Amino acid sequence: MIIELDTKLLDLPEKINMNQFIFLSMILDKNQKSNQSVRKIVSLISDDDISYLINNGLVTSIERDGSITYQATQRLKDFMAPPKDYFDLFYDMYPVYVVRPDGTKCYLRANINKCRHQYNLIVGHSGAMARHLLECLDYELKKRTRENSLQYMKTMWKWIVNHEWEAVEEEMSDNTPSQINSYGTDIY
């Protein structure tokens, strides 16, 4: 079983511990099925931890047929909701146009509806994934600006469909310094 943890939960005004953090992450996961793995994890969380979440209005409990179901309150859902549609943030950050090396102007933000649809398919309801794409785009834009290679930026549609952020995230995680040896720079 894979549990996606959103660190935004750590910004809650109520201070939560690691068990409560994992518990809230499981409750907010819409793909979670009721199975043995979930029950095992919930059984490891103390009643005091769960009571704390209920008393602070983050979780509700419903008892049916001898089993207890926990749900996120509207207050918690509102806290986790993005302040603005993430695609709109992505769209605003993406360059409008670039001038290609041959001097032609290329508009990069065409096909907005197709881009929005594809973006939402990739991101789903994951705020963490949406923030990750924004970080990758920001990194690529800063790198291309620094290297004066913005003219080679792909259109938004190609950037999304070709999963360009995967190459960028590899580059972001690579901590080895790049060493450029130009012809004639070595002195003997």
N, C-alpha and C positions, 0 to 999 in steps of 0.2 A: 504494500500500500504506500502511495506517495502522498505526502501532505505538503501543500504549497503554503509557505509562510509569508505573510505580508507584513513587513516591518513597520508599516504605518500604524499597526495596532500598538506599538510601543510608545506612540505619541498620545495615547489616551490620557486624559487628565487623571483618571484613576490609575494608580501604579499597579501593574500586573506582574506576576512572576512567570517563570518559564512554563510551568504546567498550565496556567491560565492562558498564556499566549498560544500554546498548541491547541488547547480546548477551543478557544475562540476561532482559530484558523480552521479547525475541523467543522465548526458550526457554520462558518461563512462559505465553506466550499460547497457549491451547488451540485457538484458531481459525486458527492459522497453518498454511497449506498449503505444501508444498514446491513453490516456483516460482522463476522467474528472479529476482524482486525479492529474495527471501530470500538466494539465492546471491550476488547482487551485494553485499548488505550484509555478509554473513559474510566475503566475500573482502576487504573493507576492514578487517577486524579482524585484528590481528597474531596470529601463533601464540603469542607471549609472553603476550599478554593472555588467550588461551584456556587456555594452560598454567597460568597463575596461578589461574584459576577451578577448573581440574581439581585442581591440587595442594592447594587450600584446601577441597576437598570440596563445591563448589557445583554442579559440572557433571560429568557422565560422558560419555564418547565411545564410540560403537559403530561399528566399521567393517564394512560389508557391501558386497560386490560393488564394491569400489573407491571407495565414497562413505562419508563420515563423518556420523553422526547424533549430535547432542548432545542430552542430556536433563538436566533438573534432578534433583539428588539429593534424597533424602528429607529431608535436613537443610535444604536450601533451601526445599522445599515446607512443612516444618514452621515455618520462620521466617516464611514469607509467609502462613501460615494465620491466620485471625482468632482472637484469644484467646477469643472467645465468639461465638455466632451473632449476626450483625449485626442480624437482625430482632428478636432478643430485646432488644438494646440500644435499637433504635428503639422497640419496644413499651414498654419501661420509661420512656423519655423522654417518650412521648406522654401528654398529660393524660388522666386517667381520666374526668372529667366536667367540664362547665361549666354555669353557670346562665345561661340565655338571657335577653335583655332583658325578656321577658314573665314571668320568674320560674320557668319550668320547668327542671327538671334534665335535661340531655342527656348521655347516656353516649357517649363518643367512641371507645372501644376495642372496639366490638362486632365480630362477624364475624372473629375472630382467624385462623381457618384460611384463609378467603378472602383476608384481608389478607396473611398470610404467603406464600401462593401467588403473589399478584400482585406483592408486593415482590420475591420471588425471581425472577420472570420479568423484572422490570425490572433488577435488580442482576446477575443471573447469577452468575458466579464473580468478579466484579470487586470487589475490596476497595476500590479507589479510588472506585467509584460508591457503594458502601455508606457509606463515610466522608463522601462528598459529601452524600448524603441526610441523614445525621445532622447535618452542619454547617448545612444549610438549615433543618432542623426546629429546631435550637437557635436560629438567627437569628430565625426567625419567632416562636418562643415568647418570646424576650427582647423583641422589638419589640412584640408584642401585650401583654405584661405592662407594658412601659414606657408604652404608649399607652392602657392600660386597656381593651383590646378583645378580651380572651381569650374573652369570651362569644360571639364570632363565629367561633371556630375550627371548622373543618370536622371531620367525623368522620374517623377514620383511613382508612376505606375510600375516602371521597371524596378525601382528600388524596393517596392513592396513585394511584387510578384517574384522577383529573383532572390528574395531574402538577403539583400545586401547587408543588413545589419549583422548577419552571422560572420561575415568576414571582418566587419568592424569590431565586433566583440572579441574576436580572436586577437586582433591588433591591440585592443584596449587591455587585454589580459597579458599580453607579451611584455615583459619587463626588461628584456634585453635591449641595451642601447644599440641603435642602428649606427653603423660606422660606414661612412661614405669615403671611398678612396678614389679620388679623381686622378686622372692621368697627370703625371709630373709633379705630384705633391709630396712624394717620398724623397727625403734627402739622405744621401749616403755619405 
